[in-house]
């Protein structure tokens, strides 16, 4: 679940995540449909940072594809 200002904004089941996409300012956990997912602002981690999260994902979840986001969304 993603919460913004204490309110639920988006919910995606872990089993639906198939790709970790990286943009300049955020990471996106993309769901099976290729559209839905959870976007994580790289500057908003409260524990660790975006790089340590990315490393954890690559090491602990090799089944989840990693790659750059489509250039049109690379903000």
PQR file with spaces between the fields and no chain letter, atoms N, CA, C, O and H, PARSE charges and radii, in Angstrom:
ATOM       1  N    UNK     1       0.843   -1.186    0.000 -0.4000 1.5000
ATOM       2  CA   UNK     1       0.000    0.000    0.000 -0.0000 2.0000
ATOM       3  C    UNK     1       0.883    1.241    0.000  0.5500 1.7000
ATOM       4  O    UNK     1       1.944    1.254    0.624 -0.5500 1.4000
ATOM       5  N    UNK     2       0.453    2.259   -0.684 -0.4000 1.5000
ATOM       6  CA   UNK     2       1.137    3.535   -0.701 -0.0000 2.0000
ATOM       7  C    UNK     2       0.239    4.532    0.006  0.5500 1.7000
ATOM       8  O    UNK     2      -0.930    4.691   -0.347 -0.5500 1.4000
ATOM       9  H    UNK     2      -0.409    2.248   -1.191  0.4000 1.0000
ATOM      10  N    UNK     3       0.788    5.196    0.998 -0.4000 1.5000
ATOM      11  CA   UNK     3       0.037    6.186    1.756 -0.0000 2.0000
ATOM      12  C    UNK     3       0.609    7.570    1.518  0.5500 1.7000
ATOM      13  O    UNK     3       1.825    7.762    1.558 -0.5500 1.4000
ATOM      14  H    UNK     3       1.737    5.067    1.285  0.4000 1.0000
ATOM      15  N    UNK     4      -0.256    8.520    1.274 -0.4000 1.5000
ATOM      16  CA   UNK     4       0.138    9.917    1.136 -0.0000 2.0000
ATOM      17  C    UNK     4      -0.650   10.710    2.165  0.5500 1.7000
ATOM      18  O    UNK     4      -1.880   10.669    2.185 -0.5500 1.4000
ATOM      19  H    UNK     4      -1.243    8.364    1.242  0.4000 1.0000
ATOM      20  N    UNK     5       0.067   11.431    3.019 -0.4000 1.5000
ATOM      21  CA   UNK     5      -0.552   12.200    4.103 -0.0000 2.0000
ATOM      22  C    UNK     5      -1.465   11.329    4.961  0.5500 1.7000
ATOM      23  O    UNK     5      -2.537   11.763    5.382 -0.5500 1.4000
ATOM      24  H    UNK     5       1.067   11.464    3.003  0.4000 1.0000
ATOM      25  N    UNK     6      -1.029   10.098    5.216 -0.4000 1.5000
ATOM      26  CA   UNK     6      -1.772    9.212    6.094 -0.0000 2.0000
ATOM      27  C    UNK     6      -2.988    8.550    5.478  0.5500 1.7000
ATOM      28  O    UNK     6      -3.710    7.829    6.166 -0.5500 1.4000
ATOM      29  H    UNK     6      -0.157    9.745    4.874  0.4000 1.0000
ATOM      30  N    UNK     7      -3.231    8.781    4.187 -0.4000 1.5000
ATOM      31  CA   UNK     7      -4.397    8.190    3.515 -0.0000 2.0000
ATOM      32  C    UNK     7      -3.930    7.242    2.417  0.5500 1.7000
ATOM      33  O    UNK     7      -2.968    7.518    1.700 -0.5500 1.4000
ATOM      34  H    UNK     7      -2.644    9.367    3.628  0.4000 1.0000
ATOM      35  N    UNK     8      -4.634    6.119    2.305 -0.4000 1.5000
ATOM      36  CA   UNK     8      -4.292    5.139    1.287 -0.0000 2.0000
ATOM      37  C    UNK     8      -4.495    5.744   -0.101  0.5500 1.7000
ATOM      38  O    UNK     8      -5.565    6.264   -0.416 -0.5500 1.4000
ATOM      39  H    UNK     8      -5.416    5.895    2.888  0.4000 1.0000
ATOM      40  N    UNK     9      -3.450    5.664   -0.921 -0.4000 1.5000
ATOM      41  CA   UNK     9      -3.513    6.236   -2.259 -0.0000 2.0000
ATOM      42  C    UNK     9      -3.536    5.161   -3.333  0.5500 1.7000
ATOM      43  O    UNK     9      -4.160    5.338   -4.380 -0.5500 1.4000
ATOM      44  H    UNK     9      -2.581    5.242   -0.664  0.4000 1.0000
ATOM      45  N    UNK    10      -2.860    4.047   -3.079 -0.4000 1.5000
ATOM      46  CA   UNK    10      -2.766    2.998   -4.081 -0.0000 2.0000
ATOM      47  C    UNK    10      -2.428    1.690   -3.375  0.5500 1.7000
ATOM      48  O    UNK    10      -1.692    1.684   -2.388 -0.5500 1.4000
ATOM      49  H    UNK    10      -2.353    3.903   -2.229  0.4000 1.0000
ATOM      50  N    UNK    11      -2.965    0.586   -3.878 -0.4000 1.5000
ATOM      51  CA   UNK    11      -2.650   -0.714   -3.304 -0.0000 2.0000
ATOM      52  C    UNK    11      -2.404   -1.691   -4.444  0.5500 1.7000
ATOM      53  O    UNK    11      -3.231   -1.843   -5.343 -0.5500 1.4000
ATOM      54  H    UNK    11      -3.563    0.590   -4.680  0.4000 1.0000
ATOM      55  N    UNK    12      -1.254   -2.346   -4.390 -0.4000 1.5000
ATOM      56  CA   UNK    12      -0.883   -3.345   -5.378 -0.0000 2.0000
ATOM      57  C    UNK    12      -0.387   -4.564   -4.603  0.5500 1.7000
ATOM      58  O    UNK    12       0.419   -4.429   -3.682 -0.5500 1.4000
ATOM      59  H    UNK    12      -0.582   -2.222   -3.660  0.4000 1.0000
ATOM      60  N    UNK    13      -0.856   -5.725   -4.962 -0.4000 1.5000
ATOM      61  CA   UNK    13      -0.409   -6.950   -4.311 -0.0000 2.0000
ATOM      62  C    UNK    13       1.012   -7.281   -4.758  0.5500 1.7000
ATOM      63  O    UNK    13       1.338   -7.150   -5.938 -0.5500 1.4000
ATOM      64  H    UNK    13      -1.511   -5.835   -5.710  0.4000 1.0000
ATOM      65  N    UNK    14       1.849   -7.705   -3.829 -0.4000 1.5000
ATOM      66  CA   UNK    14       3.245   -8.031   -4.136 -0.0000 2.0000
ATOM      67  C    UNK    14       3.327   -9.033   -5.280  0.5500 1.7000
ATOM      68  O    UNK    14       4.203   -8.923   -6.139 -0.5500 1.4000
ATOM      69  H    UNK    14       1.584   -7.811   -2.870  0.4000 1.0000
ATOM      70  N    UNK    15       2.427  -10.002   -5.299 -0.4000 1.5000
ATOM      71  CA   UNK    15       2.449  -11.044   -6.337 -0.0000 2.0000
ATOM      72  C    UNK    15       2.182  -10.477   -7.734  0.5500 1.7000
ATOM      73  O    UNK    15       2.444  -11.155   -8.727 -0.5500 1.4000
ATOM      74  H    UNK    15       1.716  -10.091   -4.601  0.4000 1.0000
ATOM      75  N    UNK    16       1.671   -9.261   -7.828 -0.4000 1.5000
ATOM      76  CA   UNK    16       1.384   -8.624   -9.115 -0.0000 2.0000
ATOM      77  C    UNK    16       2.597   -7.894   -9.692  0.5500 1.7000
ATOM      78  O    UNK    16       2.593   -7.526  -10.867 -0.5500 1.4000
ATOM      79  H    UNK    16       1.457   -8.710   -7.021  0.4000 1.0000
ATOM      80  N    UNK    17       3.640   -7.681   -8.874 -0.4000 1.5000
ATOM      81  CA   UNK    17       4.801   -6.913   -9.322 -0.0000 2.0000
ATOM      82  C    UNK    17       5.683   -7.781  -10.232  0.5500 1.7000
ATOM      83  O    UNK    17       6.094   -8.877   -9.849 -0.5500 1.4000
ATOM      84  H    UNK    17       3.643   -7.980   -7.920  0.4000 1.0000
ATOM      85  N    UNK    18       5.965   -7.279  -11.434 -0.4000 1.5000
ATOM      86  CA   UNK    18       6.782   -8.025  -12.386 -0.0000 2.0000
ATOM      87  C    UNK    18       8.029   -7.262  -12.825  0.5500 1.7000
ATOM      88  O    UNK    18       8.924   -7.850  -13.433 -0.5500 1.4000
ATOM      89  H    UNK    18       5.631   -6.389  -11.745  0.4000 1.0000
ATOM      90  N    UNK    19       8.105   -5.962  -12.528 -0.4000 1.5000
ATOM      91  CA   UNK    19       9.243   -5.189  -12.984 -0.0000 2.0000
ATOM      92  C    UNK    19       9.529   -4.024  -12.039  0.5500 1.7000
ATOM      93  O    UNK    19       8.614   -3.379  -11.527 -0.5500 1.4000
ATOM      94  H    UNK    19       7.378   -5.485  -12.034  0.4000 1.0000
ATOM      95  N    UNK    20      10.805   -3.774  -11.822 -0.4000 1.5000
ATOM      96  CA   UNK    20      11.276   -2.588  -11.110 -0.0000 2.0000
ATOM      97  C    UNK    20      11.864   -1.669  -12.172  0.5500 1.7000
ATOM      98  O    UNK    20      12.884   -1.986  -12.783 -0.5500 1.4000
ATOM      99  H    UNK    20      11.548   -4.299  -12.238  0.4000 1.0000
ATOM     100  N    UNK    21      11.217   -0.531  -12.386 -0.4000 1.5000
ATOM     101  CA   UNK    21      11.672    0.416  -13.397 -0.0000 2.0000
ATOM     102  C    UNK    21      12.299    1.616  -12.705  0.5500 1.7000
ATOM     103  O    UNK    21      11.822    2.061  -11.661 -0.5500 1.4000
ATOM     104  H    UNK    21      10.388   -0.273  -11.890  0.4000 1.0000
ATOM     105  N    UNK    22      13.369    2.134  -13.290 -0.4000 1.5000
ATOM     106  CA   UNK    22      14.060    3.276  -12.683 -0.0000 2.0000
ATOM     107  C    UNK    22      14.005    4.494  -13.588  0.5500 1.7000
ATOM     108  O    UNK    22      14.308    4.423  -14.779 -0.5500 1.4000
ATOM     109  H    UNK    22      13.757    1.772  -14.138  0.4000 1.0000
ATOM     110  N    UNK    23      13.609    5.618  -12.992 -0.4000 1.5000
ATOM     111  CA   UNK    23      13.616    6.910  -13.656 -0.0000 2.0000
ATOM     112  C    UNK    23      14.595    7.812  -12.912  0.5500 1.7000
ATOM     113  O    UNK    23      15.185    7.392  -11.917 -0.5500 1.4000
ATOM     114  H    UNK    23      13.362    5.676  -12.025  0.4000 1.0000
ATOM     115  N    UNK    24      14.774    9.039  -13.381 -0.4000 1.5000
ATOM     116  CA   UNK    24      15.706    9.963  -12.732 -0.0000 2.0000
ATOM     117  C    UNK    24      15.336   10.230  -11.281  0.5500 1.7000
ATOM     118  O    UNK    24      16.210   10.252  -10.415 -0.5500 1.4000
ATOM     119  H    UNK    24      14.295    9.379  -14.189  0.4000 1.0000
ATOM     120  N    UNK    25      14.047   10.434  -11.004 -0.4000 1.5000
ATOM     121  CA   UNK    25      13.631   10.850   -9.665 -0.0000 2.0000
ATOM     122  C    UNK    25      12.777    9.830   -8.917  0.5500 1.7000
ATOM     123  O    UNK    25      12.415   10.065   -7.764 -0.5500 1.4000
ATOM     124  H    UNK    25      13.337   10.417  -11.708  0.4000 1.0000
ATOM     125  N    UNK    26      12.450    8.714   -9.542 -0.4000 1.5000
ATOM     126  CA   UNK    26      11.601    7.734   -8.857 -0.0000 2.0000
ATOM     127  C    UNK    26      11.883    6.321   -9.351  0.5500 1.7000
ATOM     128  O    UNK    26      12.475    6.111  -10.410 -0.5500 1.4000
ATOM     129  H    UNK    26      12.743    8.523  -10.479  0.4000 1.0000
ATOM     130  N    UNK    27      11.437    5.361   -8.547 -0.4000 1.5000
ATOM     131  CA   UNK    27      11.427    3.953   -8.904 -0.0000 2.0000
ATOM     132  C    UNK    27       9.971    3.549   -9.044  0.5500 1.7000
ATOM     133  O    UNK    27       9.113    4.059   -8.323 -0.5500 1.4000
ATOM     134  H    UNK    27      10.956    5.532   -7.687  0.4000 1.0000
ATOM     135  N    UNK    28       9.683    2.642   -9.961 -0.4000 1.5000
ATOM     136  CA   UNK    28       8.302    2.178  -10.127 -0.0000 2.0000
ATOM     137  C    UNK    28       8.270    0.667  -10.042  0.5500 1.7000
ATOM     138  O    UNK    28       8.977   -0.030  -10.770 -0.5500 1.4000
ATOM     139  H    UNK    28      10.379    2.228  -10.547  0.4000 1.0000
ATOM     140  N    UNK    29       7.435    0.171   -9.137 -0.4000 1.5000
ATOM     141  CA   UNK    29       7.152   -1.254   -9.053 -0.0000 2.0000
ATOM     142  C    UNK    29       5.947   -1.474   -9.951  0.5500 1.7000
ATOM     143  O    UNK    29       4.831   -1.097   -9.593 -0.5500 1.4000
ATOM     144  H    UNK    29       6.861    0.738   -8.545  0.4000 1.0000
ATOM     145  N    UNK    30       6.157   -2.073  -11.103 -0.4000 1.5000
ATOM     146  CA   UNK    30       5.128   -2.187  -12.133 -0.0000 2.0000
ATOM     147  C    UNK    30       4.399   -3.520  -12.039  0.5500 1.7000
ATOM     148  O    UNK    30       5.021   -4.566  -11.853 -0.5500 1.4000
ATOM     149  H    UNK    30       7.064   -2.379  -11.394  0.4000 1.0000
ATOM     150  N    UNK    31       3.072   -3.477  -12.170 -0.4000 1.5000
ATOM     151  CA   UNK    31       2.263   -4.685  -12.075 -0.0000 2.0000
ATOM     152  C    UNK    31       2.174   -5.395  -13.427  0.5500 1.7000
ATOM     153  O    UNK    31       2.661   -4.897  -14.441 -0.5500 1.4000
ATOM     154  H    UNK    31       2.567   -2.627  -12.321  0.4000 1.0000
ATOM     155  N    UNK    32       1.548   -6.555  -13.415 -0.4000 1.5000
ATOM     156  CA   UNK    32       1.468   -7.414  -14.598 -0.0000 2.0000
ATOM     157  C    UNK    32       0.880   -6.729  -15.817  0.5500 1.7000
ATOM     158  O    UNK    32       1.263   -7.039  -16.945 -0.5500 1.4000
ATOM     159  H    UNK    32       1.152   -6.960  -12.591  0.4000 1.0000
ATOM     160  N    UNK    33      -0.047   -5.802  -15.609 -0.4000 1.5000
ATOM     161  CA   UNK    33      -0.673   -5.151  -16.761 -0.0000 2.0000
ATOM     162  C    UNK    33       0.251   -4.128  -17.428  0.5500 1.7000
ATOM     163  O    UNK    33      -0.060   -3.616  -18.503 -0.5500 1.4000
ATOM     164  H    UNK    33      -0.359   -5.550  -14.693  0.4000 1.0000
ATOM     165  N    UNK    34       1.382   -3.834  -16.792 -0.4000 1.5000
ATOM     166  CA   UNK    34       2.345   -2.909  -17.361 -0.0000 2.0000
ATOM     167  C    UNK    34       1.994   -1.449  -17.182  0.5500 1.7000
ATOM     168  O    UNK    34       2.766   -0.575  -17.577 -0.5500 1.4000
ATOM     169  H    UNK    34       1.634   -4.250  -15.918  0.4000 1.0000
ATOM     170  N    UNK    35       0.853   -1.172  -16.599 -0.4000 1.5000
ATOM     171  CA   UNK    35       0.413    0.212  -16.409 -0.0000 2.0000
ATOM     172  C    UNK    35       0.369    0.566  -14.930  0.5500 1.7000
ATOM     173  O    UNK    35       0.964    1.556  -14.503 -0.5500 1.4000
ATOM     174  H    UNK    35       0.227   -1.882  -16.278  0.4000 1.0000
ATOM     175  N    UNK    36      -0.334   -0.242  -14.154 -0.4000 1.5000
ATOM     176  CA   UNK    36      -0.484    0.023  -12.726 -0.0000 2.0000
ATOM     177  C    UNK    36       0.808   -0.294  -11.995  0.5500 1.7000
ATOM     178  O    UNK    36       1.653   -1.049  -12.476 -0.5500 1.4000
ATOM     179  H    UNK    36      -0.817   -1.047  -14.501  0.4000 1.0000
ATOM     180  N    UNK    37       0.935    0.298  -10.828 -0.4000 1.5000
ATOM     181  CA   UNK    37       2.086    0.022   -9.995 -0.0000 2.0000
ATOM     182  C    UNK    37       2.197    1.041   -8.887  0.5500 1.7000
ATOM     183  O    UNK    37       1.267    1.809   -8.638 -0.5500 1.4000
ATOM     184  H    UNK    37       0.248    0.911  -10.437  0.4000 1.0000
ATOM     185  N    UNK    38       3.332    1.046   -8.226 -0.4000 1.5000
ATOM     186  CA   UNK    38       3.591    1.979   -7.143 -0.0000 2.0000
ATOM     187  C    UNK    38       4.859    2.751   -7.493  0.5500 1.7000
ATOM     188  O    UNK    38       5.904    2.162   -7.770 -0.5500 1.4000
ATOM     189  H    UNK    38       4.088    0.422   -8.428  0.4000 1.0000
ATOM     190  N    UNK    39       4.752    4.067   -7.477 -0.4000 1.5000
ATOM     191  CA   UNK    39       5.893    4.923   -7.777 -0.0000 2.0000
ATOM     192  C    UNK    39       6.492    5.407   -6.464  0.5500 1.7000
ATOM     193  O    UNK    39       5.781    5.909   -5.594 -0.5500 1.4000
ATOM     194  H    UNK    39       3.903    4.546   -7.252  0.4000 1.0000
ATOM     195  N    UNK    40       7.811    5.251   -6.327 -0.4000 1.5000
ATOM     196  CA   UNK    40       8.517    5.599   -5.100 -0.0000 2.0000
ATOM     197  C    UNK    40       9.492    6.744   -5.379  0.5500 1.7000
ATOM     198  O    UNK    40      10.471    6.567   -6.104 -0.5500 1.4000
ATOM     199  H    UNK    40       8.389    4.843   -7.034  0.4000 1.0000
ATOM     200  N    UNK    41       9.226    7.905   -4.808 -0.4000 1.5000
ATOM     201  CA   UNK    41      10.103    9.062   -4.959 -0.0000 2.0000
ATOM     202  C    UNK    41      11.461    8.736   -4.338  0.5500 1.7000
ATOM     203  O    UNK    41      11.530    8.353   -3.170 -0.5500 1.4000
ATOM     204  H    UNK    41       8.431    8.049   -4.218  0.4000 1.0000
ATOM     205  N    UNK    42      12.529    8.883   -5.100 -0.4000 1.5000
ATOM     206  CA   UNK    42      13.865    8.536   -4.610 -0.0000 2.0000
ATOM     207  C    UNK    42      14.290    9.358   -3.400  0.5500 1.7000
ATOM     208  O    UNK    42      15.123    8.903   -2.616 -0.5500 1.4000
ATOM     209  H    UNK    42      12.473    9.194   -6.049  0.4000 1.0000
ATOM     210  N    UNK    43      13.750   10.531   -3.234 -0.4000 1.5000
ATOM     211  CA   UNK    43      14.137   11.409   -2.123 -0.0000 2.0000
ATOM     212  C    UNK    43      13.252   11.245   -0.887  0.5500 1.7000
ATOM     213  O    UNK    43      13.464   11.933    0.112 -0.5500 1.4000
ATOM     214  H    UNK    43      13.073   10.900   -3.872  0.4000 1.0000
ATOM     215  N    UNK    44      12.265   10.347   -0.935 -0.4000 1.5000
ATOM     216  CA   UNK    44      11.295   10.252    0.165 -0.0000 2.0000
ATOM     217  C    UNK    44      11.411    8.996    1.011  0.5500 1.7000
ATOM     218  O    UNK    44      10.496    8.698    1.779 -0.5500 1.4000
ATOM     219  H    UNK    44      12.092    9.788   -1.746  0.4000 1.0000
ATOM     220  N    UNK    45      12.495    8.253    0.900 -0.4000 1.5000
ATOM     221  CA   UNK    45      12.657    7.059    1.721 -0.0000 2.0000
ATOM     222  C    UNK    45      12.886    7.480    3.171  0.5500 1.7000
ATOM     223  O    UNK    45      13.678    8.383    3.440 -0.5500 1.4000
ATOM     224  H    UNK    45      13.238    8.495    0.276  0.4000 1.0000
ATOM     225  N    UNK    46      12.201    6.833    4.094 -0.4000 1.5000
ATOM     226  CA   UNK    46      12.356    7.164    5.510 -0.0000 2.0000
ATOM     227  C    UNK    46      13.356    6.237    6.200  0.5500 1.7000
ATOM     228  O    UNK    46      13.861    6.565    7.274 -0.5500 1.4000
ATOM     229  H    UNK    46      11.557    6.099    3.876  0.4000 1.0000
ATOM     230  N    UNK    47      13.645    5.090    5.596 -0.4000 1.5000
ATOM     231  CA   UNK    47      14.674    4.164    6.076 -0.0000 2.0000
ATOM     232  C    UNK    47      15.530    3.818    4.871  0.5500 1.7000
ATOM     233  O    UNK    47      15.008    3.409    3.834 -0.5500 1.4000
ATOM     234  H    UNK    47      13.236    4.824    4.723  0.4000 1.0000
ATOM     235  N    UNK    48      16.825    3.977    4.998 -0.4000 1.5000
ATOM     236  CA   UNK    48      17.699    3.700    3.873 -0.0000 2.0000
ATOM     237  C    UNK    48      17.512    4.728    2.771  0.5500 1.7000
ATOM     238  O    UNK    48      17.080    5.854    3.017 -0.5500 1.4000
ATOM     239  H    UNK    48      17.249    4.309    5.841  0.4000 1.0000
ATOM     240  N    UNK    49      17.845    4.323    1.556 -0.4000 1.5000
ATOM     241  CA   UNK    49      17.686    5.220    0.421 -0.0000 2.0000
ATOM     242  C    UNK    49      17.291    4.410   -0.809  0.5500 1.7000
ATOM     243  O    UNK    49      17.211    3.183   -0.754 -0.5500 1.4000
ATOM     244  H    UNK    49      18.196    3.408    1.357  0.4000 1.0000
ATOM     245  N    UNK    50      17.047    5.095   -1.904 -0.4000 1.5000
ATOM     246  CA   UNK    50      16.566    4.413   -3.108 -0.0000 2.0000
ATOM     247  C    UNK    50      17.590    3.423   -3.648  0.5500 1.7000
ATOM     248  O    UNK    50      17.217    2.373   -4.170 -0.5500 1.4000
ATOM     249  H    UNK    50      17.111    6.092   -1.949  0.4000 1.0000
ATOM     250  N    UNK    51      18.862    3.739   -3.529 -0.4000 1.5000
ATOM     251  CA   UNK    51      19.903    2.833   -4.042 -0.0000 2.0000
ATOM     252  C    UNK    51      19.943    1.540   -3.232  0.5500 1.7000
ATOM     253  O    UNK    51      20.073    0.459   -3.805 -0.5500 1.4000
ATOM     254  H    UNK    51      19.165    4.592   -3.104  0.4000 1.0000
ATOM     255  N    UNK    52      19.833    1.638   -1.897 -0.4000 1.5000
ATOM     256  CA   UNK    52      19.837    0.418   -1.079 -0.0000 2.0000
ATOM     257  C    UNK    52      18.570   -0.404   -1.325  0.5500 1.7000
ATOM     258  O    UNK    52      18.618   -1.633   -1.283 -0.5500 1.4000
ATOM     259  H    UNK    52      19.728    2.517   -1.431  0.4000 1.0000
ATOM     260  N    UNK    53      17.447    0.252   -1.578 -0.4000 1.5000
ATOM     261  CA   UNK    53      16.210   -0.471   -1.902 -0.0000 2.0000
ATOM     262  C    UNK    53      16.378   -1.204   -3.235  0.5500 1.7000
ATOM     263  O    UNK    53      16.000   -2.369   -3.354 -0.5500 1.4000
ATOM     264  H    UNK    53      17.408    1.251   -1.612  0.4000 1.0000
ATOM     265  N    UNK    54      16.939   -0.530   -4.226 -0.4000 1.5000
ATOM     266  CA   UNK    54      17.159   -1.151   -5.536 -0.0000 2.0000
ATOM     267  C    UNK    54      18.077   -2.368   -5.390  0.5500 1.7000
ATOM     268  O    UNK    54      17.799   -3.420   -5.966 -0.5500 1.4000
ATOM     269  H    UNK    54      17.247    0.416   -4.129  0.4000 1.0000
ATOM     270  N    UNK    55      19.162   -2.238   -4.629 -0.4000 1.5000
ATOM     271  CA   UNK    55      20.076   -3.357   -4.413 -0.0000 2.0000
ATOM     272  C    UNK    55      19.370   -4.514   -3.722  0.5500 1.7000
ATOM     273  O    UNK    55      19.578   -5.672   -4.081 -0.5500 1.4000
ATOM     274  H    UNK    55      19.388   -1.384   -4.161  0.4000 1.0000
ATOM     275  N    UNK    56      18.532   -4.207   -2.728 -0.4000 1.5000
ATOM     276  CA   UNK    56      17.774   -5.239   -2.020 -0.0000 2.0000
ATOM     277  C    UNK    56      16.857   -5.969   -2.994  0.5500 1.7000
ATOM     278  O    UNK    56      16.776   -7.198   -2.975 -0.5500 1.4000
ATOM     279  H    UNK    56      18.363   -3.265   -2.436  0.4000 1.0000
ATOM     280  N    UNK    57      16.174   -5.220   -3.835 -0.4000 1.5000
ATOM     281  CA   UNK    57      15.272   -5.828   -4.823 -0.0000 2.0000
ATOM     282  C    UNK    57      16.045   -6.754   -5.757  0.5500 1.7000
ATOM     283  O    UNK    57      15.606   -7.874   -6.019 -0.5500 1.4000
ATOM     284  H    UNK    57      16.240   -4.222   -3.850  0.4000 1.0000
ATOM     285  N    UNK    58      17.191   -6.298   -6.262 -0.4000 1.5000
ATOM     286  CA   UNK    58      17.976   -7.101   -7.196 -0.0000 2.0000
ATOM     287  C    UNK    58      18.489   -8.386   -6.547  0.5500 1.7000
ATOM     288  O    UNK    58      18.521   -9.436   -7.188 -0.5500 1.4000
ATOM     289  H    UNK    58      17.548   -5.388   -6.050  0.4000 1.0000
ATOM     290  N    UNK    59      18.889   -8.302   -5.278 -0.4000 1.5000
ATOM     291  CA   UNK    59      19.424   -9.465   -4.575 -0.0000 2.0000
ATOM     292  C    UNK    59      18.340  -10.418   -4.078  0.5500 1.7000
ATOM     293  O    UNK    59      18.474  -11.636   -4.200 -0.5500 1.4000
ATOM     294  H    UNK    59      18.863   -7.449   -4.758  0.4000 1.0000
ATOM     295  N    UNK    60      17.273   -9.865   -3.521 -0.4000 1.5000
ATOM     296  CA   UNK    60      16.245  -10.690   -2.891 -0.0000 2.0000
ATOM     297  C    UNK    60      15.120  -11.121   -3.831  0.5500 1.7000
ATOM     298  O    UNK    60      14.407  -12.083   -3.548 -0.5500 1.4000
ATOM     299  H    UNK    60      17.164   -8.876   -3.421  0.4000 1.0000
ATOM     300  N    UNK    61      14.964  -10.413   -4.943 -0.4000 1.5000
ATOM     301  CA   UNK    61      13.875  -10.734   -5.877 -0.0000 2.0000
ATOM     302  C    UNK    61      14.367  -10.751   -7.320  0.5500 1.7000
ATOM     303  O    UNK    61      13.942   -9.935   -8.137 -0.5500 1.4000
ATOM     304  H    UNK    61      15.543   -9.632   -5.173  0.4000 1.0000
ATOM     305  N    UNK    62      15.270  -11.690   -7.630 -0.4000 1.5000
ATOM     306  CA   UNK    62      15.787  -11.765   -8.998 -0.0000 2.0000
ATOM     307  C    UNK    62      14.709  -12.116  -10.023  0.5500 1.7000
ATOM     308  O    UNK    62      14.903  -11.924  -11.224 -0.5500 1.4000
ATOM     309  H    UNK    62      15.615  -12.354   -6.966  0.4000 1.0000
ATOM     310  N    UNK    63      13.575  -12.628   -9.547 -0.4000 1.5000
ATOM     311  CA   UNK    63      12.473  -12.964  -10.456 -0.0000 2.0000
ATOM     312  C    UNK    63      11.773  -11.718  -11.001  0.5500 1.7000
ATOM     313  O    UNK    63      11.035  -11.794  -11.983 -0.5500 1.4000
ATOM     314  H    UNK    63      13.417  -12.783   -8.571  0.4000 1.0000
ATOM     315  N    UNK    64      12.008  -10.578  -10.364 -0.4000 1.5000
ATOM     316  CA   UNK    64      11.402   -9.315  -10.801 -0.0000 2.0000
ATOM     317  C    UNK    64      12.394   -8.614  -11.713  0.5500 1.7000
ATOM     318  O    UNK    64      13.503   -8.271  -11.304 -0.5500 1.4000
ATOM     319  H    UNK    64      12.608  -10.516   -9.566  0.4000 1.0000
ATOM     320  N    UNK    65      11.978   -8.408  -12.948 -0.4000 1.5000
ATOM     321  CA   UNK    65      12.839   -7.780  -13.947 -0.0000 2.0000
ATOM     322  C    UNK    65      13.200   -6.358  -13.523  0.5500 1.7000
ATOM     323  O    UNK    65      12.382   -5.656  -12.929 -0.5500 1.4000
ATOM     324  H    UNK    65      11.077   -8.686  -13.281  0.4000 1.0000
ATOM     325  N    UNK    66      14.420   -5.940  -13.829 -0.4000 1.5000
ATOM     326  CA   UNK    66      14.865   -4.579  -13.545 -0.0000 2.0000
ATOM     327  C    UNK    66      15.269   -3.911  -14.853  0.5500 1.7000
ATOM     328  O    UNK    66      15.868   -4.537  -15.728 -0.5500 1.4000
ATOM     329  H    UNK    66      15.084   -6.510  -14.312  0.4000 1.0000
ATOM     330  N    UNK    67      14.929   -2.626  -14.971 -0.4000 1.5000
ATOM     331  CA   UNK    67      15.354   -1.886  -16.154 -0.0000 2.0000
ATOM     332  C    UNK    67      14.929   -0.440  -16.086  0.5500 1.7000
ATOM     333  O    UNK    67      14.190   -0.038  -15.188 -0.5500 1.4000
ATOM     334  H    UNK    67      14.442   -2.118  -14.261  0.4000 1.0000
ATOM     335  N    UNK    68      15.403    0.347  -17.050 -0.4000 1.5000
ATOM     336  CA   UNK    68      15.031    1.767  -17.079 -0.0000 2.0000
ATOM     337  C    UNK    68      13.581    1.924  -17.508  0.5500 1.7000
ATOM     338  O    UNK    68      13.031    1.087  -18.224 -0.5500 1.4000
ATOM     339  H    UNK    68      16.003    0.020  -17.780  0.4000 1.0000
ATOM     340  N    UNK    69      12.981    3.003  -17.060 -0.4000 1.5000
ATOM     341  CA   UNK    69      11.608    3.310  -17.461 -0.0000 2.0000
ATOM     342  C    UNK    69      11.613    3.835  -18.887  0.5500 1.7000
ATOM     343  O    UNK    69      12.646    4.297  -19.372 -0.5500 1.4000
ATOM     344  H    UNK    69      13.428    3.683  -16.478  0.4000 1.0000
ATOM     345  N    UNK    70      10.496    3.770  -19.549 -0.4000 1.5000
ATOM     346  CA   UNK    70      10.362    4.312  -20.898 -0.0000 2.0000
ATOM     347  C    UNK    70      10.804    5.777  -20.882  0.5500 1.7000
ATOM     348  O    UNK    70      10.404    6.518  -19.984 -0.5500 1.4000
ATOM     349  H    UNK    70       9.658    3.394  -19.155  0.4000 1.0000
ATOM     350  N    UNK    71      11.613    6.215  -21.844 -0.4000 1.5000
ATOM     351  CA   UNK    71      12.120    7.605  -21.845 -0.0000 2.0000
ATOM     352  C    UNK    71      11.029    8.671  -21.738  0.5500 1.7000
ATOM     353  O    UNK    71      11.294    9.753  -21.214 -0.5500 1.4000
ATOM     354  H    UNK    71      11.937    5.614  -22.574  0.4000 1.0000
ATOM     355  N    UNK    72       9.845    8.409  -22.203 -0.4000 1.5000
ATOM     356  CA   UNK    72       8.760    9.390  -22.104 -0.0000 2.0000
ATOM     357  C    UNK    72       8.364    9.679  -20.648  0.5500 1.7000
ATOM     358  O    UNK    72       7.799   10.731  -20.350 -0.5500 1.4000
ATOM     359  H    UNK    72       9.629    7.531  -22.628  0.4000 1.0000
ATOM     360  N    UNK    73       8.669    8.729  -19.742 -0.4000 1.5000
ATOM     361  CA   UNK    73       8.290    8.877  -18.327 -0.0000 2.0000
ATOM     362  C    UNK    73       9.501    9.121  -17.436  0.5500 1.7000
ATOM     363  O    UNK    73       9.367    9.121  -16.213 -0.5500 1.4000
ATOM     364  H    UNK    73       9.128    7.874  -19.984  0.4000 1.0000
ATOM     365  N    UNK    74      10.656    9.324  -18.008 -0.4000 1.5000
ATOM     366  CA   UNK    74      11.895    9.480  -17.230 -0.0000 2.0000
ATOM     367  C    UNK    74      12.027   10.899  -16.708  0.5500 1.7000
ATOM     368  O    UNK    74      12.721   11.732  -17.290 -0.5500 1.4000
ATOM     369  H    UNK    74      10.764    9.324  -19.002  0.4000 1.0000
ATOM     370  N    UNK    75      11.361   11.152  -15.622 -0.4000 1.5000
ATOM     371  CA   UNK    75      11.343   12.484  -15.010 -0.0000 2.0000
ATOM     372  C    UNK    75      12.100   12.472  -13.716  0.5500 1.7000
ATOM     373  O    UNK    75      12.200   13.502  -13.050 -0.5500 1.4000
ATOM     374  H    UNK    75      10.796   10.475  -15.149  0.4000 1.0000
